[in-house]
Each structure stands twice: as structure tokens, then as C-alpha cells.
Amino acid sequence: MATALSDRPLLEMNVMKNLMFAALAFGATAVALGTSLAPSTASLPSLWLDRETMVSTTLAQAPGQFVTVDQDHATTGTATLVTVSGQQYLEFDAAFDTAGGPAVEVILYKGAAVPVNIAEGNYVTLAPLQRFSGAQRYMIPVGVDLNDYQTVGIWCRQFNVTFGYAPI
């Protein structure tokens, strides 16, 4: 019996060595084959992972949910600030939807909530709204300091009516 007990630690040490060797061999094989043991996006279709998408995904801020301001002009979806190759953009997701209207613009607003009617000096216009629904992207001009703005608004210049806004 004494021999069996003294052999047990040696046996356990050999088992551990074998497990460590197997793990190292597995890792070396993975490296030799050009694969990784870490979770990978390699199994996703390449359509989803072009270089620009990967960059903007890793450098995106949390999206802000649109809030309707004028009940006759419901606005839904999310807005997200992204950086691609050093350039900042504002993106609306595929669920973005707002009412139609004349002279509808995308604005950056200084306050945390955009009122129905806005005053000059409290906002900067990014661009005319591209579409009333669906994913879209707007370039943030180089001179615009995003620290000066808290929200993005969907605003009708002709009638000075804010349809909706989202925090950025």
C-alpha cells in the first residue's frame, strides 16, 4: 500500500504534463494552420464584414433612440456616431422612420431635448434628410465639435417643426 500512495503524486503529475503538452500541441497546430483559438468572425459572410463596417463597429458609440416631438410626425429608430478612417459620421439604423415633409433636415442640437420650434444659434444643419426611412449616413463636418451638441434632430425648416430627436 505504501508504494501505491507514493506513486499517486507522480501519476497525477504525469497526467498534468500530458494535458499541458496536448494543449500546447493543439495551440501550435492552430497557429501553424493560420487559425486562432479565440472567437472569430471568419465564419460570418464576407458581405457583413467589409473593412469599413469593421472599423465603424469598433469605433461606434452607443446608439440613441429617437423620440417623437410632434405627434403628427412620428419618428423612430436609432442614431449612432461612428468614426471611419478618422472621419466622423452620424448613422441612422434600418429601423429609422419619420413623416414626410418639405425641407426636412438633419440637425445637431445643443440641448438634451429638441423642442418643437427651435431658435437660430442652438443648432447646426448637417444635411437635408436623405430618405424618410431606412439606414443612412451623414458626414460630420471637420469644424463641428460634437462636444457642443447633445442631440440629433429631424427638423422641418419651412415650418420650424421638429419631428423627433435622439441623444448622441
C-alpha positions, 0 to 999 in steps of 0.5 A: 500500500505504501508504494501505491500512495507514493506513486499517486503524486507522480501519476497525477503529475504525469497526467498534468504534463500530458494535458499541458503538452496536448494543449500546447500541441493543439495551440501550435497546430492552430497557429501553424494552420493560420487559425486562432483559438479565440472567437472569430468572425471568419465564419460570418459572410464576407458581405457583413464584414467589409473593412469599413463596417469593421472599423465603424463597429469598433469605433461606434458609440452607443446608439440613441433612440429617437423620440417623437416631438410632434405627434403628427410626425412620428419618428423612430429608430436609432442614431449612432456616431461612428468614426471611419478612417478618422472621419466622423459620421452620424448613422441612422439604423434600418429601423429609422422612420419619420413623416414626410415633409418639405425641407426636412433636415438633419440637425445637431442640437445643443440641448438634451431635448429638441423642442418643437420650434427651435431658435437660430444659434442652438443648432447646426444643419448637417444635411437635408434628410436623405430618405424618410426611412431606412439606414443612412449616413451623414458626414460630420463636418471637420469644424463641428465639435460634437462636444457642443451638441447633445442631440440629433434632430429631424427638423422641418425648416419651412415650418420650424417643426421638429419631428423627433430627436435622439441623444448622441 
